Amino acid sequence: MSAKTTIIDFTVTQGGLTEQLLAVTIFNEKKYLEDNLQEILSSINKNLNALKMLDAALLEKLGACTGNILEDKDLINTLTETKIKSKEVEAAVSFAIERQKEINIERMEYKAVAQMGSVL
């Protein structure tokens, strides 16, 4: 019987179903928006992970440093590099968040369709 019918999982909330239907609607109507949103979310995650790795590497170098910290050129270079990359990552994340807001505004055009579909 399940081969001839569509099985619907009713454990999802109406809000969750609305978001799923919104994603499907956007995918069919304006695929580039959904693609851009996925790229932005991926970019944000990559940048945040890169920032965590830089912080971890810096802490590791600080922990391994013996003697005067100011005389350790490798540590100072790592600190400078981390600072520069940190600013780059922050700028990239800031840009991605702004772009995500713009995409969400465009997605809201179809919110009523997704809400009606979730009600049905």
Backbone hydrogen bonds, N-H to C=O, Kabsch-Sander energy under -0.5 kcal/mol:
donor,donor_aa,acceptor,acceptor_aa,energy
4,K,1,M,-1.1
5,T,1,M,-0.7
7,I,5,T,-0.6
8,I,6,T,-0.5
10,F,8,I,-0.8
12,V,9,D,-0.7
17,L,13,T,-2.6
18,T,14,Q,-2.5
19,E,15,G,-2.1
20,Q,16,G,-2.2
21,L,17,L,-2.8
22,L,18,T,-2.4
23,A,19,E,-2.2
24,V,20,Q,-2.1
25,T,21,L,-2.8
26,I,22,L,-2.9
27,F,23,A,-2.3
28,N,24,V,-1.9
29,E,25,T,-2.7
30,K,26,I,-2.3
33,L,30,K,-1.4
34,E,30,K,-1.2
35,D,31,K,-2.5
36,N,32,Y,-2.6
37,L,33,L,-2.6
38,Q,34,E,-2.3
39,E,35,D,-2.3
40,I,36,N,-2.5
41,L,37,L,-2.6
42,S,38,Q,-2.2
43,S,39,E,-2.6
44,I,40,I,-2.8
45,N,41,L,-2.2
46,K,42,S,-2.5
47,N,43,S,-2.7
48,L,44,I,-2.5
49,N,45,N,-2.3
50,A,46,K,-2.5
51,L,47,N,-2.2
52,K,48,L,-2.0
53,M,49,N,-2.3
54,L,50,A,-2.3
55,D,51,L,-2.3
56,A,52,K,-2.5
57,A,53,M,-2.5
58,L,54,L,-2.4
59,L,55,D,-2.6
60,E,56,A,-2.3
61,K,57,A,-2.3
62,L,58,L,-2.4
63,G,59,L,-2.4
64,A,60,E,-1.9
65,C,61,K,-0.9
71,E,68,N,-0.9
72,D,69,I,-1.2
73,K,71,E,-1.1
76,I,72,D,-2.1
77,N,73,K,-2.6
78,T,74,D,-2.4
79,L,75,L,-2.5
80,T,76,I,-2.5
81,E,77,N,-2.8
82,T,78,T,-2.7
83,K,79,L,-2.3
84,I,80,T,-2.4
85,K,81,E,-2.8
86,S,82,T,-2.4
87,K,83,K,-1.9
88,E,84,I,-2.1
89,V,85,K,-3.0
90,E,86,S,-2.5
91,A,87,K,-2.2
92,A,88,E,-2.4
93,V,89,V,-2.9
94,S,90,E,-2.4
95,F,91,A,-2.5
96,A,92,A,-2.5
97,I,93,V,-2.5
98,E,94,S,-2.1
99,R,95,F,-2.5
100,Q,96,A,-2.4
101,K,97,I,-2.0
102,E,98,E,-1.9
103,I,99,R,-2.4
104,N,100,Q,-2.5
105,I,101,K,-1.9
106,E,102,E,-1.8
107,R,103,I,-2.5
108,M,104,N,-1.5
109,E,106,E,-1.1
110,Y,107,R,-2.0
111,K,108,M,-1.2
114,A,110,Y,-1.9
115,Q,111,K,-2.7
116,M,112,A,-2.5
117,G,113,V,-2.2
118,S,114,A,-2.1
119,V,115,Q,-1.9
120,L,116,M,-2.2
